[in-house]
């Protein structure tokens, strides 16, 4: 998959650690594979695993999900899209007449998929996923509390996979190409909006602070 995300220099993020942190913070991704034919896509959570110098994404889909046929192909090429907060930006907030736009943050991860067939590994992956997302619940579901027959049936109904990440693109389109006056006006407006709009405003403020320190880094994981 040779596609790349359109990323003007103003909006490009190149720090690998920042991209990894972003994916970890926004794990619900869009997984896309073409497989030599029409593209297939599915929405699923993906885990981000650092193994030495290599980066992997792991996940699972329903066995009947047609994208699984593409992942079954040897060295299936895939794209995982991770998206963060986004917000409409009205040009009425600018100091000079212009057109509206949309601010957003996204990371694209490209690589090749491999189906995980080892039963022990599948069980390990699913147990880790359950613990991660249940630990904050008032009465978290325990793996051993699910009837064995039911769990066996569920495990037989999924396809687990891993993706070795070969390259990443990241874009934070957060009005970096506007004047400071306009950027601060946008932040002020967004801070009074929805939760997502406030999240965009917070990311914009972090960029403002980074620019003041002459460093372009936004730590979304903080």
MOJOWO-V575263 format. One line per field, one symbol per residue. phi: phi as a letter, one per 30 degrees, with the letter a starting at -180 (. if undefined). burial: # if it has 16 or more other C-alpha atoms within 10 Angstrom, else .. Layout:
phi->???
burial->???
//
This chain:
phi->.cdbddbeeecdccdddddddddddbddcccbbchibddbbbcadbccbccidccbcbabbdeddddddddddehddbbcccbcdbadcddddddbeacdabcababcccabcbdccddddddddddddddeccdcddbedcedddeedddeddddcbbcabbddcabcbbcdbiddcddedddddeedddccdeddddddddddddeddddcibcbbdddd
burial->..........###....###.##############....###..#####.....#######.....##.##....############.#...##........##############.....#..##............................#..########..#########.....###.##..##.....############.......###.#..
//
